[in-house]
């Protein structure tokens, strides 16, 4: 399937490792949204998310340390995880939408984000849904 993307609104997605960023971004693209991963969790520049991608909408996906290591069997230490959370603080404070993903399936996370976008009348490409 050829992706048809609405490039008028850029959606940035941030969060710690294993929060579900890639899964959400891929799903949003299937709906025609121009969604991007911003690797803020790896940057020591607090406002990097604003400078590189210039998102009009910022979505913050959160996850607990316990779920982080369980989801992808990562060998990240609690200290490394908490360092990521610290590097994400500025983005979290400025996020338009926040969701803690521990207790939701990827489908539920997607539905919550789509509901948020629809309520704010963020456009998407309806042709994607017809394909």
Steps between C-alpha positions, in 0.01 A plus 500: 500500500633843408489737794301817441595748765358837597810718526316805629516394866815339642445278801800429720504195727735483796544275802739260665617179336226238453214743557352411159621793289586306184179297515290815538687690228458215252128478579449877470671496161251235388229756581674768295660694784852640467637349823867502599710344771708757682785329683483747787569224751856480363569874479649726763346805326163542678325678214640283219145381422414860406812569294526197275148388413291812569185305597168680522375219726719326757389164639677361805480124557610392845588159639623369835849359538355155566298499177792649306729208576221244461374619161828472315715315748731800513808495716446860606569577865254695713755784514525511119120496476470785749760693299271463197206628704706802605598575139132479405380741769482808274308310233259359758431847636415621149314192377158555349392146585637265767423133548656246733506181294554236771138390520388547141539285191655658192151515348366686803789748490434561131127551562567750779739697279263490202218622725719788618590594142138480382376712791747770399406459135856413399456401135608170348484360148165314470625314189724293727193355671343414163804302380 
